[in-house]
Amino acid sequence: MPKLYEYFGIIVLFYSNEHEPIHVHGQCQGRESKAEIIVENGKVVQVVYSSVKGRRPLSKAELKNFQTVIERYAEEIVQKWIDYFVLHKPITARTITQRIR
């Protein structure tokens, strides 16, 4: 499970056996939601958030933090997806300690 970011208790990650479309999972204290990143012509055009089957979703506050990270780093997440799943490069996790504005 490559971890991408940690932001105020939210862990943003890929599962190692992921599939397209490009998406990431946000986990916090046993709760989990996911974000599908829609890319058209090489640009992020939309992010769709949803629950994960069999898991309790992130709380409202956690989901807001998850959305903040995804919206700020969507292009970088797409590149990390390509690096990890296509080019088989290692991914370095980043802990974000400052509030994203």
N, C-alpha and C positions, 0 to 999 in steps of 0.2 A: 504494500500500500504506500505508494509515494505520497508523502505529505508535501503540500505546496506552501501553505501559509498557516500561521496561528494568529488569531486576532481576538483578543479579549475572551478567551475560552473556546472559541470556535476553531475547529481543525478543518481545513479545506484540503481535500485529498482526491486522488484517483485510486480506484481499485486496480490491482495489477492485471486483472483479466477483463478490463473494460472493452467496450464496443462503441462504435459510432452510433448516434451523433456525439459530438464532443460534449462532455458534461463532467461536472465535479460534484463531490458530496461534501456537505457540511455537517460535522458531528459535534455534539456537546452533551456531555453527561448522559449518554445512552440515547439521545434523540438524534434524528438525522433527517435532512432534506437534501434535495439535489437541484442543480442549476444546469440546464441545457443551453449551450451557447450556439446560436444560429449564425453561421457564417455564409455570406454570399459575396462572390467575386473577391475573396480574400479579406473581407471586412466583417467585423461583428455587427450584425444588424438587429439582433434581439437576444434577450435572455429570458428563458421560461423556467420558473421555479415550480417545484412539485414535491410531494411527499415521496417517501420510499416505502414500498410495500413491506409490511411486517414490522415497520419501525414507527415509533412515535415521532411526529415532526418536531422541528425546532420550535421553541416558544416564540412569541411575537417579537420580543426584544432580540433574541438570538437570530431569528430570521432577518431582522433589519440589519444586524451586524454582518451576517452572511451576504446579504444583498449588497451592502456597501463595499465589501471586499471584491465581490465578483464584478460589480460595475466599474470599479477602479482598475482592476487588473485583468479584465476579460481578454484583451489582446495578448497579454503576457501568458495567460492560461492556455490560449490556443497554441502559442509557440511551445509551451512546455508539453502539451499533448503531442505535438509533432515530434519534439525532441525525444520524448519517452517512448511513445508507441510506434513511431515510424522510423526514427533514426537510432533508437535504442541507446540513448544517452542517459546518464544519471541526472536526477533532478535534485536540486538543492532547496531545502525548505527555508522559509524566512519567517521569523517572528516579528509581527508588526506591533510595536509598543506605543505608538502615537495614534491618537484618534484620526481617522481618515475624514477629511472635510471636502 
